[in-house]
Amino acid sequence: MQALAARHPEVQWRWLDIEDEAELMDTVGLDLETFPTVLLGRADKALYLGAIPPQADFLERLVLRLGQSGAGPAGVSGAAAALAAQLWRRLDGPEVSAV
């Protein structure tokens, strides 16, 4: 993620440890069991929530595809949308620093 953050400074990268955020996960109704799982959004709108292969190139392709003008949500659940809205309001998770 650090390499991706360096290549894409226009993207806000945040890390959320769901074990430390059990109350938030309960509030939005998400029970994640597969890792890594990513949430991609634009402003407070969820564009993608799902488990991905632990490969940087996969995540980069996903970010580039969803970052295109006019890209819409890829069938995200209501719980994903609620999580995106909650996180957008907070944005206090540790930022992934570009190296």
N, C-alpha and C positions, 0 to 999 in steps of 0.2 A: 504493500500500500504506500510505503514511503516513496518508492520509485514512481508510482502512478501520480502521487500528489505533486512530485517535482515536474512531471511532464504535463500535468493539467492544473496549473495554478488557478484557473478560472472556476474550479470545482471546490466546494467546501467539503472536506473530508473529516468525518467524525467517527470515533470509536465508541460503541456502546456495549458495555459488558452486561448482558441480560441477567446474569446472576446477581449483579449489584442493583438491578432495576426490576426486581420481581414485582413490586407494587405497580409500576408502570405497565408491565406486561399483563398483569391481571386486569388493570383498568381498561386497557384496550382489547382484552380478550385474545391475546396471542400466547401460544405455547410452542416455542421453537425448540426443536430437538436435533436439527441437522446443522452442522457447522462446516464451513462458514456460511452464514446467511447474510444477505445484504438487502438494504432498503435504499432504493434510489428515488429521489424526488426532485421536484422543481418547486421552489417556494414551499408551501405547505401541502402540496399535492404529491401523493405517492405514484410513482411510475412503475416500480417493480419491487417485489418482495419475494425472495426465494433463495434457496440454497444454490450455491454455485461451486464448480470445481475450484480447488485452491490453486488457481493459476492466474497470474496477473494479466496475461493476454486476454483471457476470457472476460475478466472484469472490465478491462479497457475497451474491448469491443462493445460491451453492453453500455458502458458510459457514453461512448461515442454515438451509438445508435439512438439512445434515448435523449441525448443532448441535442439532437438535430432539431431544427425549427419545425414546429408542428407535431413533434413526437408526442403521442398520447400514452395513457396508462396501458400496460400490458395485462389487463384483466386482474387488477389487484383487488384484494378483498377489502371489505369495510374496516376490518381490524387494521390492515396495513395503512389505510387512509387515516384512521384515527391515530396511529402511531406517528405517522409523518406530521400530522398537525400538532401533536404534543411536542415532538422533537423540534419542530420549527420554532415553536414559541420559546423553548428552552435554549437550544443551541449551546448548552454548557458542557457537552461531552468533550473529552480531550481531543484536540485537533491533531490530526496526523501530520507531523512535521515533514516538510520536503527536505530531502537530503541531497 
